[in-house]
Amino acid sequence: MKDFDDIPAMMADLGARAKAAAAELAFVPSGKKVTALEAAAASMQERCAEIISANEMDLAYGREKGLSAAMLDRLMLDESRVTSMRDGLLAVASQQDPVGGVIAEWKRPNGLEIKRVRTPLGVVGVIYESRPNVTADAGALCLMAGNAVILRGGSESFHSSGAIHSCLAEGLRSAGLPEDSIQRVPTRDRSAVSEMLAMTDFIDVIVPRGGKGLVGLVQQEARVPVFAHLEGIVHIYLDRDADMRKAVDVVLNSKTRRTGICGAAECLLIHQDITQSIGRAVVDALVEKGVTVHGDATLQGFQGVVPATQSDWGREYLSMDIAAKEVGSSDEAVSHIRRYGSGHTDCIITENDATAGRFFERLDSAILMRNSSTQFADGGEFGMGAEIGIATGKMHARGPVGTAQLTSFKYLVTGDGAVRA
């Protein structure tokens, strides 16, 4: 790894080159962007072994740092995950190009014709931790939305991200697009992050993708606007009118399919009328699957349940652990989620339409689900091809951030010699 003595100068150079590339990308034909992504996907498949080899170095580094099993799972790449990244590039390439799309149009009595159309944000800075796949997803989404991007991956994924980035660069070259469209910060030096957060002359928005510590740091120090991606403190509420089979299947998948992703369930709320029936069946299924259930006083009588402490409410485990609590009503469940949730994803299991409607009305999480695994909280599963993150703020972008969310808009006004009185 090359050392850089002057990080501010290096970052300023990246920013200037990104801004120049963004000016060209703003009007690049859709076909060239598609060509770049398809070529990058082909390169990724051809260089799969190289990417996995780079990832093995990162895994060794992560073990030396003492990363948890969940973090190592986020970091790990195998042939299946490389193929998924490749498929993500192709899925983004198949999406409709949002740039220039007409959001609304109308005509004024004075003859002015007004259109609101989508336009790229400009330069996006993405700061992420151990997930190397973000390199591919963020690069592809920003490119398709006509943005240049500066990627700063975590130190743990340094080699993996480098190998993936080289595939993206190859795609850009194949399409005749500026290689500066997708740049990667080529150092683990943490001061590069501080520089990015202050690059108001070059970067239009920062997207942090990681744990609470990273997002908090970015929000606190950034002078550039931020799309916040907070932790996924995901709740599932088992209503009194839940179906047992759906409850068991959805909760098990939500918790155990992949524990290290932000859509994994972290807290189970059970209506008191079904605690001893459906609730017990769900808890038993979790325990049998190897999940440690941290239960309140009522649930501690169930086999395999350990006592919950106050710190278990509002905790993102990212492991085979889940908090569980009995509640007296759907409104009590809503109150608990409002207090301890992160506004990411929350789910209700019920056959009662009115109760589901009340749950949806009274919660304002970015994603609300009914009778569906919370692991579907993903831009790819929403048909966006991929996502750059799940935005939990309320300004501009919210929920899965895909190509459309990586655009702003401008007004095009046409008249015929119109003058204002």
VOPAGU-2260 file (C-alpha; in pm, 1 decimal, decimal comma):
REM VOPAGU-2260
SITE   aa  ch    i         X         Y         Z
SITE  MET   A    0       0,0       0,0       0,0
SITE  LYS   A    1     137,7     336,0    -102,4
SITE  ASP   A    2     183,1     601,3     166,3
SITE  PHE   A    3      67,9     956,2      98,9
SITE  ASP   A    4     251,8    1234,0     279,9
SITE  ASP   A    5       9,9    1512,8     185,7
SITE  ILE   A    6    -343,5    1382,4     239,8
SITE  PRO   A    7    -513,7    1723,2     194,0
SITE  ALA   A    8    -344,9    1772,9    -143,8
SITE  MET   A    9    -430,3    1419,8    -252,2
SITE  MET   A   10    -797,3    1461,7    -155,2
SITE  ALA   A   11    -820,2    1801,0    -322,9
SITE  ASP   A   12    -686,0    1642,3    -640,6
SITE  LEU   A   13    -945,9    1363,5    -620,8
SITE  GLY   A   14   -1216,7    1623,0    -568,2
SITE  ALA   A   15   -1112,2    1842,3    -858,4
SITE  ARG   A   16   -1096,3    1545,8   -1095,0
SITE  ALA   A   17   -1433,8    1417,9    -973,6
SITE  LYS   A   18   -1595,0    1757,1   -1030,4
SITE  ALA   A   19   -1459,3    1770,5   -1384,4
SITE  ALA   A   20   -1587,7    1419,8   -1452,9
SITE  ALA   A   21   -1930,2    1505,1   -1308,5
SITE  ALA   A   22   -1964,5    1795,9   -1550,4
SITE  GLU   A   23   -1923,4    1553,1   -1841,6
SITE  LEU   A   24   -2139,2    1276,5   -1691,1
SITE  ALA   A   25   -2433,9    1512,8   -1654,7
SITE  PHE   A   26   -2515,8    1476,4   -2025,1
SITE  VAL   A   27   -2362,4    1137,7   -2113,9
SITE  PRO   A   28   -2605,6     921,3   -2316,9
SITE  SER   A   29   -2764,5     633,1   -2128,3
SITE  GLY   A   30   -2610,5     380,2   -2363,6
SITE  LYS   A   31   -2254,7     470,2   -2263,0
SITE  LYS   A   32   -2335,5     425,8   -1895,3
SITE  VAL   A   33   -2493,9      89,6   -1968,4
SITE  THR   A   34   -2187,7     -14,8   -2168,4
SITE  ALA   A   35   -1959,7      80,4   -1879,5
SITE  LEU   A   36   -2160,8    -119,2   -1625,3
SITE  GLU   A   37   -2190,3    -425,4   -1848,0
SITE  ALA   A   38   -1816,3    -420,2   -1915,6
SITE  ALA   A   39   -1746,2    -382,6   -1542,8
SITE  ALA   A   40   -1973,2    -679,0   -1470,5
SITE  ALA   A   41   -1787,4    -892,0   -1725,8
SITE  SER   A   42   -1454,2    -789,0   -1575,5
SITE  MET   A   43   -1576,1    -875,6   -1226,5
SITE  GLN   A   44   -1676,6   -1224,5   -1333,4
SITE  GLU   A   45   -1347,8   -1281,5   -1516,5
SITE  ARG   A   46   -1145,6   -1159,4   -1218,4
SITE  CYS   A   47   -1346,2   -1340,7    -953,0
SITE  ALA   A   48   -1046,0   -1536,2    -825,0
SITE  GLU   A   49    -841,2   -1215,9    -800,8
SITE  ILE   A   50   -1115,4   -1045,2    -598,6
SITE  ILE   A   51   -1146,6   -1341,7    -361,9
SITE  SER   A   52    -768,8   -1351,6    -316,7
SITE  ALA   A   53    -768,6    -982,4    -224,5
SITE  ASN   A   54   -1055,4   -1048,3      14,3
SITE  GLU   A   55    -857,7   -1321,2     190,3
SITE  MET   A   56    -594,6   -1059,7     280,1
SITE  ASP   A   57    -869,4    -839,0     421,3
SITE  LEU   A   58   -1016,6   -1124,8     623,3
SITE  ALA   A   59    -676,0   -1195,5     774,6
SITE  TYR   A   60    -641,7    -827,7     861,1
SITE  GLY   A   61    -989,7    -827,8    1013,2
SITE  ARG   A   62    -916,1   -1131,0    1230,1
SITE  GLU   A   63    -599,2    -963,2    1355,3
SITE  LYS   A   64    -808,9    -660,3    1450,2
SITE  GLY   A   65   -1051,9    -884,5    1637,4
SITE  LEU   A   66   -1359,1    -820,5    1421,6
SITE  SER   A   67   -1674,1    -995,9    1536,6
SITE  ALA   A   68   -1819,9   -1289,3    1345,0
SITE  ALA   A   69   -2094,2   -1061,9    1209,9
SITE  MET   A   70   -1840,2    -807,1    1083,3
SITE  LEU   A   71   -1631,1   -1080,4     924,4
SITE  ASP   A   72   -1943,1   -1208,4     751,5
SITE  ARG   A   73   -2005,6    -860,6     611,2
SITE  LEU   A   74   -1647,0    -850,9     490,4
SITE  MET   A   75   -1629,8   -1197,1     337,7
SITE  LEU   A   76   -1654,5   -1251,0     -37,6
SITE  ASP   A   77   -1691,0   -1586,0    -209,1
SITE  GLU   A   78   -1782,9   -1682,5    -563,5
SITE  SER   A   79   -2154,2   -1651,1    -488,9
SITE  ARG   A   80   -2118,7   -1299,6    -348,6
SITE  VAL   A   81   -1897,8   -1185,2    -634,9
SITE  THR   A   82   -2161,7   -1315,1    -874,1
SITE  SER   A   83   -2425,6   -1123,6    -677,3
SITE  MET   A   84   -2219,5    -806,0    -714,6
SITE  ARG   A   85   -2191,4    -867,8   -1087,1
SITE  ASP   A   86   -2566,7    -924,8   -1109,5
SITE  GLY   A   87   -2618,2    -601,0    -918,5
SITE  LEU   A   88   -2419,0    -409,7   -1180,1
SITE  LEU   A   89   -2629,0    -562,5   -1456,4
SITE  ALA   A   90   -2949,4    -486,4   -1265,7
SITE  VAL   A   91   -2851,8    -120,2   -1231,4
SITE  ALA   A   92   -2763,2    -113,4   -1601,7
SITE  SER   A   93   -3113,9    -237,8   -1681,5
SITE  GLN   A   94   -3278,7      41,2   -1481,5
SITE  GLN   A   95   -3427,1     340,5   -1657,5
SITE  ASP   A   96   -3183,8     630,1   -1665,4
SITE  PRO   A   97   -3334,5     890,0   -1430,2
SITE  VAL   A   98   -3140,9    1187,3   -1570,2
SITE  GLY   A   99   -3366,1    1415,5   -1771,0
SITE  GLY   A  100   -3680,2    1238,4   -1659,4
SITE  VAL   A  101   -3981,3    1467,9   -1629,7
SITE  ILE   A  102   -4115,3    1470,4   -1274,7
SITE  ALA   A  103   -4396,5    1716,4   -1346,0
SITE  GLU   A  104   -4500,4    1964,4   -1610,7
SITE  TRP   A  105   -4767,3    2231,1   -1636,3
SITE  LYS   A  106   -4866,1    2540,5   -1830,4
SITE  ARG   A  107   -4937,2    2881,3   -1677,4
SITE  PRO   A  108   -5213,1    3118,2   -1795,5
SITE  ASN   A  109   -4941,5    3356,8   -1919,8
SITE  GLY   A  110   -4823,4    3092,0   -2164,5
SITE  LEU   A  111   -4515,5    2973,9   -1974,3
SITE  GLU   A  112   -4453,5    2601,8   -2002,9
SITE  ILE   A  113   -4275,4    2465,1   -1695,4
SITE  LYS   A  114   -4111,0    2126,6   -1647,2
SITE  ARG   A  115   -3940,8    1985,2   -1339,5
SITE  VAL   A  116   -3678,8    1735,2   -1457,3
SITE  ARG   A  117   -3425,8    1513,3   -1283,0
SITE  THR   A  118   -3062,8    1621,6   -1282,0
SITE  PRO   A  119   -2753,2    1462,2   -1122,6
SITE  LEU   A  120   -2643,0    1571,2    -776,5
SITE  GLY   A  121   -2285,7    1615,4    -901,6
SITE  VAL   A  122   -2016,9    1451,7    -686,5
SITE  VAL   A  123   -2112,6    1197,0    -421,2
SITE  GLY   A  124   -1875,7    1094,0    -144,2
SITE  VAL   A  125   -1939,7     749,4       3,5
SITE  ILE   A  126   -1777,2     650,7     333,2
SITE  TYR   A  127   -1832,4     290,1     437,3
SITE  GLU   A  128   -1690,9      25,8     665,9
SITE  SER   A  129   -1637,4    -343,3     612,0
SITE  ARG   A  130   -1871,1    -422,1     322,4
SITE  PRO   A  131   -1667,2    -436,7       0,6
SITE  ASN   A  132   -1981,6    -484,7    -209,4
SITE  VAL   A  133   -2066,0    -119,2    -141,2
SITE  THR   A  134   -1780,3     -34,7    -378,2
SITE  ALA   A  135   -1968,1    -195,9    -666,3
SITE  ASP   A  136   -2317,0     -84,1    -565,8
SITE  ALA   A  137   -2224,6     278,5    -498,1
SITE  GLY   A  138   -2008,3     308,5    -808,1
SITE  ALA   A  139   -2281,4     168,2   -1032,4
SITE  LEU   A  140   -2568,1     368,8    -885,7
SITE  CYS   A  141   -2381,1     698,9    -890,0
SITE  LEU   A  142   -2269,5     644,4   -1249,2
SITE  MET   A  143   -2620,3     557,1   -1370,7
SITE  ALA   A  144   -2754,2     871,2   -1201,4
SITE  GLY   A  145   -2490,9    1080,9   -1381,0
SITE  ASN   A  146   -2282,0    1148,8   -1070,1
SITE  ALA   A  147   -1910,8    1117,0   -1013,2
SITE  VAL   A  148   -1827,6     936,2    -688,6
SITE  ILE   A  149   -1538,1     925,5    -444,0
SITE  LEU   A  150   -1534,0     599,2    -249,6
SITE  ARG   A  151   -1368,2     566,6      89,0
SITE  GLY   A  152   -1400,9     209,8     210,7
SITE  GLY   A  153   -1305,4      83,7     553,2
SITE  SER   A  154    -952,9     -23,1     634,6
SITE  GLU   A  155   -1072,8    -382,2     669,2
SITE  SER   A  156   -1191,9    -399,2     307,1
SITE  PHE   A  157    -901,4    -209,1     153,4
SITE  HIS   A  158    -772,3    -483,0     -79,3
SITE  SER   A  159   -1117,6    -613,8    -176,7
SITE  SER   A  160   -1243,9    -265,9    -258,5
SITE  GLY   A  161    -934,5    -201,1    -466,9
SITE  ALA   A  162    -989,3    -513,2    -676,0
SITE  ILE   A  163   -1356,4    -429,5    -727,6
SITE  HIS   A  164   -1277,1     -68,9    -814,6
SITE  SER   A  165   -1032,9    -180,9   -1082,7
SITE  CYS   A  166   -1321,4    -368,0   -1252,6
SITE  LEU   A  167   -1532,8     -52,1   -1247,1
SITE  ALA   A  168   -1242,4     146,5   -1394,5
SITE  GLU   A  169   -1209,5    -110,3   -1670,7
SITE  GLY   A  170   -1577,1     -63,4   -1750,4
SITE  LEU   A  171   -1535,9     313,3   -1772,6
SITE  ARG   A  172   -1243,9     275,3   -2011,2
SITE  SER   A  173   -1442,8      35,5   -2229,3
SITE  ALA   A  174   -1722,1     291,3   -2264,0
SITE  GLY   A  175   -1490,1     585,2   -2324,2
SITE  LEU   A  176   -1601,5     757,2   -2004,9
SITE  PRO   A  177   -1362,1     948,5   -1777,6
SITE  GLU   A  178   -1199,9     714,3   -1526,2
SITE  ASP   A  179   -1232,2     990,7   -1268,5
SITE  SER   A  180   -1607,8     921,2   -1268,8
SITE  ILE   A  181   -1549,8     652,2   -1003,2
SITE  GLN   A  182   -1251,9     717,7    -776,8
SITE  ARG   A  183   -1134,0     539,2    -465,4
SITE  VAL   A  184    -938,0     695,0    -181,6
SITE  PRO   A  185    -611,2     497,5    -208,1
SITE  THR   A  186    -510,1     504,4     157,5
SITE  ARG   A  187    -624,5     370,9     493,6
SITE  ASP   A  188    -523,2     697,8     660,4
SITE  ARG   A  189    -822,2     818,8     864,7
SITE  SER   A  190    -740,5    1182,0     796,2
SITE  ALA   A  191    -874,2    1127,2     444,3
SITE  VAL   A  192   -1223,4    1097,1     594,6
SITE  SER   A  193   -1191,4    1431,3     771,4
SITE  GLU   A  194   -1082,3    1588,8     445,1
SITE  MET   A  195   -1382,8    1445,7     260,3
SITE  LEU   A  196   -1624,0    1584,7     517,7
SITE  ALA   A  197   -1494,8    1936,9     455,9
SITE  MET   A  198   -1469,2    1927,5      73,3
SITE  THR   A  199   -1757,1    2166,3       9,3
SITE  ASP   A  200   -1592,2    2295,4    -309,3
SITE  PHE   A  201   -1600,5    1950,7    -467,7
SITE  ILE   A  202   -1848,1    1712,1    -298,3
SITE  ASP   A  203   -2223,6    1772,8    -312,3
SITE  VAL   A  204   -2339,7    1504,3     -67,7
SITE  ILE   A  205   -2184,7    1248,8     166,7
SITE  VAL   A  206   -2336,4     904,4     217,5
SITE  PRO   A  207   -2207,9     721,8     528,3
SITE  ARG   A  208   -2263,9     345,9     529,6
SITE  GLY   A  209   -2174,6     178,2     856,2
SITE  GLY   A  210   -2235,1     159,3    1227,1
SITE  LYS   A  211   -2364,0     420,5    1467,0
SITE  GLY   A  212   -2011,5     543,3    1543,1
SITE  LEU   A  213   -1927,6     617,1    1180,1
SITE  VAL   A  214   -2261,5     780,6    1102,2
SITE  GLY   A  215   -2246,3     988,8    1419,5
SITE  LEU   A  216   -1895,8    1107,3    1334,8
SITE  VAL   A  217   -1999,9    1204,5     983,6
SITE  GLN   A  218   -2310,6    1389,8    1101,7
SITE  GLN   A  219   -2113,0    1573,9    1366,5
SITE  GLU   A  220   -1817,0    1679,1    1154,2
SITE  ALA   A  221   -1950,3    1705,8     798,9
SITE  ARG   A  222   -1972,7    2044,4     632,4
SITE  VAL   A  223   -2113,0    1869,7     324,9
SITE  PRO   A  224   -2482,5    1762,4     326,3
SITE  VAL   A  225   -2533,1    1403,8     450,1
SITE  PHE   A  226   -2770,8    1120,4     361,5
SITE  ALA   A  227   -2779,8     948,5     701,1
SITE  HIS   A  228   -2788,9     569,7     719,0
SITE  LEU   A  229   -2838,7     491,0    1087,5
SITE  GLU   A  230   -2824,3     152,5    1255,8
SITE  GLY   A  231   -3100,6     -97,4    1188,2
SITE  ILE   A  232   -3282,3    -148,4    1517,0
SITE  VAL   A  233   -3552,8    -351,3    1346,3
SITE  HIS   A  234   -3869,0    -456,4    1534,8
SITE  ILE   A  235   -4127,6    -721,9    1457,8
SITE  TYR   A  236   -4463,0    -701,1    1636,5
SITE  LEU   A  237   -4670,0   -1022,0    1663,6
SITE  ASP   A  238   -5027,7    -900,9    1680,6
SITE  ARG   A  239   -5309,3   -1087,9    1853,3
SITE  ASP   A  240   -5445,0   -1169,7    1503,9
SITE  ALA   A  241   -5117,6   -1309,2    1369,1
SITE  ASP   A  242   -5107,3   -1632,6    1171,4
SITE  MET   A  243   -4880,3   -1883,3    1346,5
SITE  ARG   A  244   -4713,1   -2021,9    1035,4
SITE  LYS   A  245   -4642,4   -1677,1     895,3
SITE  ALA   A  246   -4515,4   -1559,5    1233,2
SITE  VAL   A  247   -4265,9   -1843,6    1269,0
SITE  ASP   A  248   -4143,1   -1825,7     909,8
SITE  VAL   A  249   -4111,6   -1447,2     893,6
SITE  VAL   A  250   -3940,0   -1405,0    1230,9
SITE  LEU   A  251   -3691,4   -1686,8    1167,5
SITE  ASN   A  252   -3596,9   -1548,6     826,5
SITE  SER   A  253   -3582,6   -1190,8     954,4
SITE  LYS   A  254   -3341,1   -1287,2    1231,0
SITE  THR   A  255   -3130,5   -1573,6    1099,9
SITE  ARG   A  256   -3096,0   -1550,1     720,0
SITE  ARG   A  257   -2808,5   -1303,3     761,9
SITE  THR   A  258   -2759,8   -1156,8    1106,8
SITE  GLY   A  259   -2502,8    -895,7    1002,0
SITE  ILE   A  260   -2719,8    -685,3     770,3
SITE  CYS   A  261   -2912,9    -374,9     870,6
SITE  GLY   A  262   -3248,3    -538,5     788,3
SITE  ALA   A  263   -3200,9    -819,1    1039,9
SITE  ALA   A  264   -3464,5    -824,5    1315,6
SITE  GLU   A  265   -3331,4    -718,8    1657,0
SITE  CYS   A  266   -3643,7    -699,7    1876,4
SITE  LEU   A  267   -3960,5    -909,8    1895,5
SITE  LEU   A  268   -4277,9    -767,8    2050,5
SITE  ILE   A  269   -4558,5   -1014,9    2132,4
SITE  HIS   A  270   -4922,0    -931,4    2209,7
SITE  GLN   A  271   -5015,4   -1066,0    2551,2
SITE  ASP   A  272   -5313,0   -1262,0    2411,0
SITE  ILE   A  273   -5083,0   -1487,2    2205,3
SITE  THR   A  274   -4774,9   -1504,1    2428,3
SITE  GLN   A  275   -4842,8   -1860,6    2536,8
SITE  SER   A  276   -4940,9   -1982,9    2189,1
SITE  ILE   A  277   -4789,4   -1815,1    1883,9
SITE  GLY   A  278   -4534,8   -1627,8    2092,8
SITE  ARG   A  279   -4407,5   -1946,8    2253,0
SITE  ALA   A  280   -4389,2   -2121,9    1915,0
SITE  VAL   A  281   -4182,2   -1837,5    1767,6
SITE  VAL   A  282   -3947,7   -1818,0    2065,7
SITE  ASP   A  283   -3902,4   -2197,1    2066,1
SITE  ALA   A  284   -3819,5   -2187,1    1694,1
SITE  LEU   A  285   -3561,5   -1912,5    1749,3
SITE  VAL   A  286   -3395,8   -2098,8    2036,5
SITE  GLU   A  287   -3391,1   -2420,8    1835,5
SITE  LYS   A  288   -3218,6   -2231,2    1552,8
SITE  GLY   A  289   -2945,5   -2116,8    1793,9
SITE  VAL   A  290   -3069,3   -1765,1    1864,7
SITE  THR   A  291   -3020,7   -1626,7    2216,2
SITE  VAL   A  292   -3351,0   -1466,5    2315,3
SITE  HIS   A  293   -3315,2   -1184,3    2569,5
SITE  GLY   A  294   -3663,8   -1182,5    2718,9
SITE  ASP   A  295   -3856,9    -969,3    2965,3
SITE  ALA   A  296   -3992,3   -1112,3    3292,0
SITE  THR   A  297   -4290,1   -1280,5    3121,0
SITE  LEU   A  298   -4083,2   -1457,6    2858,1
SITE  GLN   A  299   -3808,1   -1571,0    3094,0
SITE  GLY   A  300   -4020,6   -1871,3    3179,7
SITE  PHE   A  301   -3971,3   -2006,1    2827,7
SITE  GLN   A  302   -3695,7   -2259,1    2777,3
SITE  GLY   A  303   -3369,1   -2110,2    2653,5
SITE  VAL   A  304   -3463,6   -1747,0    2721,0
SITE  VAL   A  305   -3212,1   -1534,3    2912,1
SITE  PRO   A  306   -3308,0   -1223,7    3112,8
SITE  ALA   A  307   -3314,8    -899,4    2917,7
SITE  THR   A  308   -3155,5    -587,3    3061,7
SITE  GLN   A  309   -3239,4    -226,5    2983,8
SITE  SER   A  310   -2952,4    -214,9    2734,3
SITE  ASP   A  311   -3118,3    -485,2    2522,9
SITE  TRP   A  312   -3396,6    -246,5    2417,3
SITE  GLY   A  313   -3273,3     -39,7    2124,3
SITE  ARG   A  314   -2969,8    -259,3    2063,4
SITE  GLU   A  315   -2841,0    -359,3    1721,2
SITE  TYR   A  316   -2693,3    -703,3    1787,3
SITE  LEU   A  317   -2591,4    -803,6    1432,2
SITE  SER   A  318   -2557,9   -1154,1    1575,6
SITE  MET   A  319   -2768,2   -1455,8    1673,8
SITE  ASP   A  320   -2937,3   -1255,9    1949,7
SITE  ILE   A  321   -3278,4   -1093,9    1972,6
SITE  ALA   A  322   -3460,3    -898,3    2241,6
SITE  ALA   A  323   -3819,8   -1002,4    2315,8
SITE  LYS   A  324   -4100,5    -845,9    2514,5
SITE  GLU   A  325   -4471,3    -890,1    2580,6
SITE  VAL   A  326   -4695,0    -589,2    2508,5
SITE  GLY   A  327   -5058,9    -526,5    2589,6
SITE  SER   A  328   -5168,8    -380,9    2257,0
SITE  SER   A  329   -5057,1    -268,3    1914,1
SITE  ASP   A  330   -5040,1      86,9    2046,7
SITE  GLU   A  331   -4799,9     -26,6    2319,8
SITE  ALA   A  332   -4587,3    -189,6    2050,3
SITE  VAL   A  333   -4586,8     137,1    1855,1
SITE  SER   A  334   -4483,3     330,2    2166,3
SITE  HIS   A  335   -4194,2      88,2    2229,0
SITE  ILE   A  336   -4076,1     117,9    1868,7
SITE  ARG   A  337   -4099,6     497,3    1877,0
SITE  ARG   A  338   -3882,7     500,8    2188,7
SITE  TYR   A  339   -3620,9     243,9    2093,2
SITE  GLY   A  340   -3630,7     215,2    1713,2
SITE  SER   A  341   -3396,4     383,1    1467,0
SITE  GLY   A  342   -3652,2     465,2    1198,2
SITE  HIS   A  343   -3507,4     201,0     963,8
SITE  THR   A  344   -3751,2     -90,4     922,6
SITE  ASP   A  345   -4033,4    -223,8    1138,7
SITE  CYS   A  346   -4284,0    -501,2    1076,3
SITE  ILE   A  347   -4624,9    -619,8    1195,6
SITE  ILE   A  348   -4750,0    -978,0    1167,3
SITE  THR   A  349   -5130,3    -969,4    1156,5
SITE  GLU   A  350   -5433,6   -1078,3     956,6
SITE  ASN   A  351   -5626,9    -773,7    1077,5
SITE  ASP   A  352   -5633,2    -497,7     814,1
SITE  ALA   A  353   -5742,0    -228,3    1057,2
SITE  THR   A  354   -5461,5    -307,5    1302,1
SITE  ALA   A  355   -5206,9    -311,1    1021,1
SITE  GLY   A  356   -5336,6      22,9     896,0
SITE  ARG   A  357   -5311,5     174,3    1243,2
SITE  PHE   A  358   -4952,7      42,4    1278,1
SITE  PHE   A  359   -4856,9     193,9     940,7
SITE  GLU   A  360   -5021,8     528,0    1023,0
SITE  ARG   A  361   -4863,7     572,3    1364,3
SITE  LEU   A  362   -4506,6     477,0    1283,9
SITE  ASP   A  363   -4279,0     683,8    1063,0
SITE  SER   A  364   -3995,1     443,3     992,8
SITE  ALA   A  365   -3840,2     461,6     646,7
SITE  ILE   A  366   -3974,7     111,8     572,3
SITE  LEU   A  367   -4283,8     -50,6     726,7
SITE  MET   A  368   -4376,2    -409,2     648,8
SITE  ARG   A  369   -4664,0    -647,4     706,7
SITE  ASN   A  370   -4632,7   -1025,8     707,6
SITE  SER   A  371   -4295,5   -1001,3     528,9
SITE  SER   A  372   -3937,8   -1071,7     628,6
SITE  THR   A  373   -3748,2    -758,2     722,7
SITE  GLN   A  374   -3456,1    -893,4     521,0
SITE  PHE   A  375   -3642,1    -759,3     216,0
SITE  ALA   A  376   -3540,5    -408,8     331,7
SITE  ASP   A  377   -3299,3    -378,9      42,8
SITE  GLY   A  378   -3288,2    -170,4    -271,8
SITE  GLY   A  379   -3227,2    -474,8    -489,5
SITE  GLU   A  380   -3537,7    -643,8    -349,0
SITE  PHE   A  381   -3734,0    -323,1    -411,3
SITE  GLY   A  382   -3647,0    -345,1    -780,4
SITE  MET   A  383   -3385,9     -70,3    -769,7
SITE  GLY   A  384   -3106,6    -298,3    -889,9
SITE  ALA   A  385   -2897,5    -209,9    -585,6
SITE  GLU   A  386   -2880,8      53,3    -315,9
SITE  ILE   A  387   -2620,1     288,7    -180,2
SITE  GLY   A  388   -2779,6     256,5     164,1
SITE  ILE   A  389   -3104,5     288,9     357,7
SITE  ALA   A  390   -3150,8     657,6     439,0
SITE  THR   A  391   -3324,9     705,2     772,8
SITE  GLY   A  392   -3342,0    1084,5     759,5
SITE  LYS   A  393   -3641,0    1273,7     625,3
SITE  MET   A  394   -3483,1    1515,0     379,8
SITE  HIS   A  395   -3445,1    1443,0       6,5
SITE  ALA   A  396   -3380,6    1066,6      14,5
SITE  ARG   A  397   -3545,0     814,0     246,1
SITE  GLY   A  398   -3540,4     436,2     253,6
SITE  PRO   A  399   -3336,6     251,3     -10,5
SITE  VAL   A  400   -3126,0     502,1    -202,9
SITE  GLY   A  401   -3118,7     403,2    -568,7
SITE  THR   A  402   -3054,3     595,9    -888,6
SITE  ALA   A  403   -3361,1     818,9    -865,4
SITE  GLN   A  404   -3272,4     920,7    -509,1
SITE  LEU   A  405   -2924,2    1019,3    -628,8
SITE  THR   A  406   -3067,6    1295,5    -842,9
SITE  SER   A  407   -3200,0    1643,2    -771,7
SITE  PHE   A  408   -3415,9    1843,4   -1011,1
SITE  LYS   A  409   -3422,2    2165,3   -1205,8
SITE  TYR   A  410   -3696,5    2367,8   -1371,4
SITE  LEU   A  411   -3709,9    2419,2   -1747,0
SITE  VAL   A  412   -3925,5    2718,6   -1836,5
SITE  THR   A  413   -4023,5    2796,2   -2197,7
SITE  GLY   A  414   -4207,0    3103,6   -2318,3
SITE  ASP   A  415   -4276,9    3284,4   -2642,6
SITE  GLY   A  416   -4143,5    3630,8   -2571,5
SITE  ALA   A  417   -4320,7    3641,4   -2234,5
SITE  VAL   A  418   -4261,5    3948,5   -2015,2
SITE  ARG   A  419   -4382,6    4013,6   -1662,8
SITE  ALA   A  420   -4604,3    4311,7   -1588,7
